[in-house]
Amino acid sequence: MTTTFGPGRLVRCPICADDFRWPQGPTVAVFDEIANDYSPVDLTRLSAARRTDTIRNSYRQCPNPSGDSKPHFLPATYADHGDPLVIGMVGAPASGKTHLLTAMIRQAYLGGLKAHGVTASALDFRRHELFRKNFIAQFERGAALPGSRPGSIETDILLLRGSGGARPVTFFDVSGEDLESTEVQNRATRFLLAATAVIFVQASEDPPDAKGPHAVSENRSFELAIERLHGLSGNGAGIAVAMAVTKSDRLRYLPPADRWLRRNDDSTLNAADIRAESRDAYAYLQHIGAESSLKPYEAFARCALHFVSASGGEALPVQFDDHTKMYFPHGVRPARVLAPLTSILAMTGVISGPEAQKVGLP
């Protein structure tokens, strides 16, 4: 194996949103678990086999040209594949973003996308192990997950391989409080500057508050994100959008959600079915008075709506000696959590073909 160290491709960092030429010098960084820090490794001193293995498990520091972020690192192989996808979860506090993201990533790792010709693996092994330990493992034990904390960004980076090639996919889960902040320099929402796709999350029985007989419902998380994305891209063109009606297990016996929840995750991509589900979800949100939560459908050229349930049921309090914790008493039974991601992958070319080209269109 021969390694060259020439000028790299232009990339946008998903963390700080700066554009820079990907460094291809002979030095990478590896994370030292004992020191809890990154240390440099000179690739030229390694054999070909060790060089390949080291690169796969190492990082390169983002140069952060703007100089306004703490030091941060991306997988050394981040720029070795197709154009990266950056998917953000947008929703109000307690809308179910963290549970949906956890269930979605878990199902992808369990092979849930194979029916569409897509496989998932970790691009950042250390980051994924932290996500697995802190979120997936707790979720699988039936524990309700804490919501995203203001100022924090929980992410995982997958490598998805499909008919359209291999693409790194970075997920962002930002607290609803941060999403509703109007602070221009809010670093937690900076991922919107690099976002190529957004999953808007609306709880099934949580219409935005509207006080008074003539009041209009309001969803500030959606509205501020839409305005920011439109300001970046002109009219939102090029942004793939899906909407997830979360906690839909509460609607399992009610039409039109019952029809879709019985289907679970689809094994084939059918644009007509996605359009029909989008129509039903749109009608449902309109019926419960969540008109403001329908703005993503109107604001972006391609958008699909889906009924989903991350847990399959309600969490109940369990009393321990010194504290109470919320658990799902029957365990977790995710339903249709991959549907929003499948639509996003079809809109962005990870899933290709005639049906994929029609997904999200009116």
N, C-alpha and C positions, 0 to 999 in steps of 0.2 A: 504493500500500500504506500502510495506517495501522497504526502500532504503538502499543499501549496499555501502560501500565506500572502495572497494578493489582496487588493481592495475589495470590500464586500458590497452586498446589495443595500439599497436604501430601505430601511425599515422604520416603523413607528412603534415606539415602546408602548406596550399596553398599560404600563404602570404610570409613567410620567407624561406620556403622550408626545414626547419629543421625537423628532425625526433625526436619524443619524445613519452613517454608513456602518454596516455591521463589521465589527473588528474581526480580522482573520489572522492576527499575529500568532506567534508560537506559544504564547502564554495564556492558559485558561485558569479558572479558579475552581477549587474543590472545597466542599463544606466540611470543616473539621468539627465533628460532633462534640469532642471533648473540650475544645477551645470555644465552641459555639461561634465560630467565625469562618470566613473564607480565607483560604491560603492559595498562593500562586503555584502552578505547576508548569514547567517548561516542557512542551511536547517534543522538542527536538532531542531530548535526552532519553526518550522512551523507545522501545521496540515498536514495530508496526502494530502488533497485537495489543500491546498495552496502550498505545496511542489511541487506537480505535475505541477500546473500552473506556479509557479516561474521558475522551470527548463525549461519549454517550452519557456519562455520569457527572459531567462538570458544567460550569457556568461561564458566562462572560458578563462583565459589569457593563451596565448601560452608562454611557458617558454623561447622560443628562446635560446636554448643552446649555439648557436654560439655567442650570445650577440651583433649582428651587426644590429639589427633593432629596430625601435621605438616600445614601448609597443603596442600590438595588441591582439584582442580578437576574438574568434570563438564562434558560438552558442553552448550552453551547451549540445545540443542534437546532435552535429556534428558526434560523434562517436557511436551513438545509432543505426545506420542503416548499410546498406551494404557498401562496399568499395566506398569511395568518388570518384567522377569524377571531374577533373579539365580541363575545356575547355578554350583554349586561342584563341583569334581572332588575326590573323597575316596578315598584309597587309601594303602596302605603305601609306604615307600620302594621304588623300582625296580619299581613295579607297572605302569608304562607310562602314567601320567596325562598327562605332557607330550606324548608322541608322539600319543596319542589325541586330545587337545585340538587339537593342531596339524593333524592330518589331518582332523579334523571341521570346523574352521573353513575350511580350504583347500577341502574338498569343497563346503561351503555356498556359498563364493564362486564356485566353478566351476559353480554352478547345480544342485547335487545335490538341492535341495529343491523344484525347480520342479514335479516330478511331483505334489507334494502341494499345489500352488498357493501356495508360499512363495518369495519372493525375498529375497536377503540383500545388504546394502550396509553400508558403514562408517558408524557414527554419530560416532565420534571418528576423524577422518582421520589425525591425527598418531599416536595410539596404535596404530591398525591398521598404519600404515607401519612403526612400530618392531617390531610383532609379526611382520609379513611379512618384514622384513629379518633379524631375529634368530632366527626360528623357521621360518617357511614356506619361505623361500629356501634355508636350509641343508638342510631336510628334502627339498626337491625335488632338491637336488644329491646326495642319497643319504647325507648325513652323519647319524650318530646324534646326537641332541640330548642335552645335559646335563640331568640331573634338576633339579627345582626346588631352589634353595638355601634352607636354613633362614632365616627372616626375610624372604624375598622373596615377592612375589605377582605373578605374571605374568598379565595380563588383556588381553582385547580386548572392545570393545563393538560389537555389531552392531545394525542395525535390520532386523528381519524383518517383511516385509509379507505377510499371508495373508488368508484369508477372514474371520478374526476381527479384522482391523485391523492396524495397525502397532504393534510392541512393541519397545522397546529391550531388548537381551539382553546382560547383563554376565557374562563367564566368569571364574572364579577357579581358578587352579592353585596349590595350596599344597603345600609340601614335606611328605612323610610324617612327617619328624621334628617339624614344627610341629603336624601333625594329632594326633600321639601325645603331645604335651605337655599336662600338666594345669595349666599356668600360666593362671590365670583371665584375666589381662590380656594374653594373647598376641594382639597385634594382627593377626598373620597369619591367624588363624582367626576374626577378628571377622565375616568375611563370612557366617558361619553365622547371625548375628543378622538378616541381611537376606535370607537365601536363600529363594527360592520353589521351587527345585528342586535336586536333588543327583544326580550320576552317581557311583555307587560303583564303584570300579575294582579288579578282582581278577585277577591274572595267572593264566593257564590252568594252569601247572604249578608253582604256588607256594603250596601249602596252608600256612596259619599253623602255626608250630612248635608241636608238642605233645610234651613230653618225658615218658617213662615210660609203662608199659602202661595206666594209667588216666587219663592226662592228657587234658584237653579243649583243643581248638584255640582259639586266641585271635587276634583281629584288633583291635588297640587303636585303629587309625585309625577303623574302622567303629563300634566300640562307643562311643568318646567322642563322635563326631559324632552318633550316634543319641541318646545321652543328652542332649546339648545341644539338639538340635532338638526333642526331646520336652519338655524343660523349657520351651522357648519357646512351643510351640503346644499344650501339654496332652498330646496323644497323637499328634502328628505329622500331624494332619489339615490338609489344605491344602498339604502338601509333596508335590510330584510327584517320583517316584524312579524311576531306571533303574539297572540294574547291567550293567556291561560286563565280560565275560570276555576280557581282553586277551591278546595274543600267541597268539591261537587258530590262527595259521598253523602252529603246532607240532602242531595236531590235524587238519590238513587232510585226512588220510586215515583218520581215526578217527571212528566214529559216537559221539554224534549230531552233533558239530560239523560234520563234512563236509557234511551235508545243507544246513546253513544257509550255510556259506561259499560254496558253489556258487551260491547265489542272488544274491550281491552285494546292493547296496541295492535294496530293493523299490520298484517304481514305483507301487504302490497300497497304501493303508492297509487292512490286514485284521486286525481284533482277534483273530480265531481263530488266525491264523498267529502273531501275537505271543505269544498265550497258549501255543501249542504250543512255540515256541522257549524261552519262559520255563520251561516244564516240563522241557525237555531240559537247559537250562543248570543248573537247580536240581538235577536228578538227577546231572549231571556233577560239580558242586561237592561234593555230598554224597558221591559215590563216591570222590573224591580226599582226603576228610577235611577239607574246608574248611567244616565246619558253621557255624563262627563267622562266616564271610563271608556266610552266608545270612540273617543277622539283619535286614538292611534289608527283605527280602521279608515277614518276619513283623511288623516294627515299623510299617510304613506301609500306609495303606489302598490305595494304588495304586502298583504296582511292576511293571516289566517287565525281563526279563533277556535279554541278547543276547551272542552270540559275535562278537567283532570282532578285526580285525588291522590295526593302524595302518600297519605297514611292509610286510607280506606276506612277511617273511623275517627271518633273523638278521643282525645286524651282525657284521662281522669286522674285526680290527685291520689297519690299513694303516700301514706304517712310512715316516715321512718322515725327513729328515736328522737332526733333533734331537728328534723326538717321534713318538708313535704315536697315531693317531686311528681311531675306529670308523666304518666305513662299511657301508652295505648294498650288497653287490657287484652286485646286479642292479637297483639303484634301488629306489624305494618303490612298492608296489602295494597301497594301502589297500583293505580289504575290510570292508564293512558298518559303517564308522565312523559313518555318519549314523543308524543304527538306534536307538541310545540317545537321540539328540537328537530324532529324529522322534517317539519315544514321549513324551518330555517335552513337546514342542510340542502333541501331541494331548491330553495331560492338562491342559495349561494354556490351551487354547482358541485357540492360534495356528493350529492345524489344527482345523477344526470339522467337524461332521457326526455321523451316528449311529455310525459305526465309531470315531471319535475318542473318543466318550463312553464306550466300552467298554474302551479301552486301559488296561492295568494293573490291571483288576479281576480277582478270583479266578475 
